[in-house]
Amino acid sequence: MKRFGFKMKLNPGFREEYRKRHNEIWPELVKLLKDQGIGNYSIFLDEETNILFAYQEQSGASSSQDLGTTEIVKKWWKYMADIMETNQDNSPVTVPLDEVFHMD
């Protein structure tokens, strides 16, 4: 199992909307992530900086950020683009993070 962490940026004032949208995540998107071996997926918010820290475990070769060629992920990215920092294609601006410590 590979562990993957990355950060994104939420636009100021959208904490509750971000939480709401993720509480109502589309079942077909969850199915895609699970089918691709992505699980134990959490996102945390640093409210002082509006930085989102995401963590996921992967049994497959891809992270959630590698699935941008699928229609459902493109649709999700477009849905989220108004509340977070994004690239031209609506994908969230993500910065992969190096794991510097792990303890089981």
Secondary structure, DSSP 8 states (H G I E B T S, - for coil): -EEEEEEEEB-TT-HHHHHHHHHT--HHHHHHHHHTTEEEEEEEEETTTTEEEEEEEESSS--GGG-TTSHHHHHHHHHHTTTB-B-TTS-B--EEE-------
